[in-house]
Amino acid sequence: MPLLLPDLSERDRQPELMDDPALDEGLHRQALTGLERVNRISGVVGVLWGAVRPLCEQHRDRPPLRVLDVGSGGGDISVGLWQRAKKAGHAIQVGGCDISPKAIRMASERAERAGADARYFSVDVLNDDLPSDWDVMYCSLFLHHFDEEQGVRLLSNMGRAAREMVLVDDLVRSRLGYVLCWCGVRLLTRSPIVHVDGPLSVRAGFDPQEVLAMAEEAGLGGARISRHWPQRLLLTWSRSP
Ligand SMILES: C[S@@+](CC[C@H](N)C(=O)[O-])C[C@H]1O[C@@H](n2cnc3c(N)ncnc32)[C@H](O)[C@@H]1O
């Protein structure tokens, strides 16, 4: 498929191949491995760790901070966070939830290989309440999967359940983001699924103001947005600002 710049003034949300439950497990794993490389080059673990680290300091004399990845895919971000915390001298508990049993299997295997204190479980965020025993809930490359009403539902589900903080990292819908994504996924992975889903994700992405408006509607007043390489946004909301 050649690089043709689509109209990005409005969102264009099309079904992503990875969300097809019938997707072959080998292709699904290859796609999640491709996403792991995208996540690494985008510095997602470092960005999330920057937000979580101050809470770890506050939890020094309390039970370990519990950090849940919502729509956790292959588990590279949650295990990466656990490793980053360990390196900094903090014992945290991490976990993830996902609608796909294949993703949960892959994340559990990764955590076991790394010896991480982690647990992964099945959730459909649009229909199930998230559990209320996690301090921080974050999602990455996830919000853009949903329409605005579903996005608000996801954010309010996370905001109701998280004891201390909600973080949302995602692609920014922009021309530069589209070009970087189109080229980046072709350089980083041979996964045909990621080659299709990557650019589709930018077309379905939000701009920072749209995410802030959804957060407000979801009851996450006072949320802040920052941007990071390469054309990503991070929404941060704390229960006690
Ligand atoms: C693009 S992947 C992102 C995975 C991971 N967060 C990352 O950044 O690498 C989106 C993930 O969301 C999961 N997902 C899609 N719809 C979901 C839903 N309604 N509830 C829970 N997980 C869902 C998919 O199975 C997939 O693993």
The ligand as an ORCA input file, in Angstrom:
! r2SCAN-3c Opt
* xyz 0 1
  C      -3.192     -1.987     19.790
  S      -3.208     -3.166     21.062
  C      -2.211     -2.326     22.291
  C      -1.555     -3.288     23.232
  C      -0.626     -2.612     24.263
  N      -1.350     -1.699     25.104
  C       0.517     -1.899     23.581
  O       0.577     -0.661     23.630
  O       1.369     -2.587     22.992
  C      -4.820     -3.023     21.758
  C      -5.169     -4.130     22.749
  O      -6.479     -3.851     23.270
  C      -7.182     -5.079     23.404
  N      -8.634     -4.763     23.413
  C      -9.392     -4.331     22.364
  N     -10.658     -4.110     22.768
  C     -10.700     -4.395     24.103
  C     -11.734     -4.341     25.098
  N     -12.992     -3.975     24.794
  N     -11.419     -4.679     26.381
  C     -10.153     -5.058     26.695
  N      -9.133     -5.136     25.792
  C      -9.408     -4.806     24.515
  C      -6.717     -5.891     22.226
  O      -6.918     -7.276     22.444
  C      -5.227     -5.511     22.154
  O      -4.411     -6.391     22.905
*
